[in-house]
């Protein structure tokens, strides 16, 4: 199998206590040709100190700067990454151990694909699985009505196929991922019937914390 470089973008702002698990899930990957691009928004909860102690050689690349929001942070991380395949990881999510291996294999089988995505397992605060979330094959009309939303935690993008549209709208305080998928919706998306990530639902999750969206 061809082994393209995979860049995982990890956007951090006060990501404790779950940041440790997110980073560990990347370190456990069966596919080893990856880099973890950390974009920290000047965390004050110990996140940055923890990241600087992680021993992962040249794979871990950290930058800490104040930002205007998650869109700008994502674009900065994207510009720093060198990978042919791009994935994103929130501090309270985890990748399954074969996620990168499966993504790389599927892009080799589907070089025309802009994105590869799978299902996710939803967990509660302590990590106990609540249910699985799997969407049908991508349908732009159902997507626009929010009836079928591919999970970003289980989605990987081809830098070559997406081209200049692989970017995040910095003017949007929330839903920049929705905007990204809408702009890419004319390109092929490939679904795999495999769980690629775990998404945590708790009061400490980024998506449940209003201060993340100032």
Steps between C-alpha positions, in 0.01 A plus 500: 500500500616851421564688826413869458563734789192564715471832686273499804394852600441532874353837598544568871378764739478376858453140391538329835407251633440305179798625298719219632268235354480676164880513466535140619254386233727647232810341650328157488442510124601191304591732211821681588553751219320786668560837664296658779462872438397672824365854485461633851305819570700594810354244738507575873390162642822302463433384143813658357719373781372146443556521124858616547568189707370260236787306347417427138809621316444696179136387471374754756507865392367764740424867445332723758348831393187695586239465227168646393323167518510138393493586129824697516659234723407225252640696207827561683534129578408408142769733364761344728413141409683323216268201460328377189211387723349734760301404807373706792476401865325681783647485850212289628494252210711192434607318187457126471841330475470414129336826387801637310580163347143467370494857368828455312384167355167645383664799332726260316189314379311827426751762383212709365350546849506838672413340834484162668277459804374229732280469805564609858418365843337752732621478861406659829743698717692199633533339156219243521348448154141625479424423137646491152442775246511409133374712211386386160701569186551874463196680361533877466126572526464299820820661625360850443192402704725361776349154452830334412820645648829313451696518828813715472672286762487207258576693180824533303565730203719479192702819474550448126135437411358770729752760383442858614156416640666313787482797736284630783297820488651717773199732507280223645505462879347153476418242231809563287515122450147505355604780265806301391298189414245708313772654283643153430163338439540496121799266539491124572464390863565135583342330801660201671300270727750522782511695824792744475459713813329551834320824586445594863177665611533666839475837670877538455492433125602787274165501322318539833711787636374849405836661583651317201295722270571852621 
